[in-house]
Amino acid sequence: MTVTAGIKMDEAHVVEALHEARERLISAGGKVLLDFAAVRSLDPKAVRAMAEFAEMAQHQGVKVVLRDVNVDVYKVLKLVKLAKQFSFVN
């Protein structure tokens, strides 16, 4: 499977980065890698955007991989039952 989008996430711009990744999903399949190294927390708007992104990716058969997710972000994703929709790598 090829990586069709590699997006570096920024805590202040998670929603915007997900919109950019969403545009790439529309035009291509494969795998999307989102680098969360600079993200220490997710606000409710970012969580909502993550849920929408995961749903869109699933409908298009695209695997979403989150890289370098810290424990706090992972806990939020797990709490809102989104963690199982992503793969995680360090």
N, C-alpha and C positions, 0 to 999 in steps of 0.2 A: 504494500500500500504506500502510495507516495504522499508526502506532505504538500498540500496545496496552499496552505497558509500558515505562516509562522508569525505570531503577533506578540510583541513584548507589551505586557500590561503595565500600567502605571496606576497606582492607587487612586489618584485624583481623576483619572480618565478611564475607569473600567468600562463604563457604559459606552463611551465613544469608541473604545477599542473593540468592544463586542459588535457594535454597528459596522465597523470596518470589516471584521471577520465575517459577519453575516453577509455582507455584499460579496465577499469572496466565495462563500458557500453557494450562493445563487448560481455562480458561473462554473463551479467545479466540484468534483467529488473528491474522495480520498480521505485524508486525515488532516485535522487542524491541530496545531500545537500552539497553546497559549502559555506564555512564560509569565508566571505570577511572582517571580523573585522580588519585585519591588512593591508587592501588594501585602500589606499587613492586616487589613480589615476590609470588610464589605459592608456598605450601607444598604438599606432596604431597596433602594433604586438599583444598585448593582446586583443584588440577589435576584430581583425580578428580571433584569436583563439576562442574567445567567440562565434562569429557568426558560426564558423565551428562546435563547440561543440553543440550549440543549434540546428543546423540543424541535426546533427547525432542523438541527443537525440530524436528529433521529429520523425525521421524516425523509431526509435526503440520503440517509444511509452513510453519513459521514461520522467517522470516529473523532471524538474530541479528547485531546490529551492535555492535561494541565501539568506544567512543569514548575518545580520549586514552590509548591504551595505550603505556606507555613501552617502550623497547628491551629491557630485561631481561625484562619480562613477555612480550613478543612472542617473544623467543628461546626461552623455556620452552615457549610454545604451539607454536612451530615444531618444537622438539626432540621433543616428544611427539606430533607430527603432528596437532595440533588447529587450528593456524592456518588451514588451508584450510576449516574448517567455519564460520568466522566472516567477516564483512565488517568492515573497519576504517575509521574516519574520525577526523579530528583535531578 
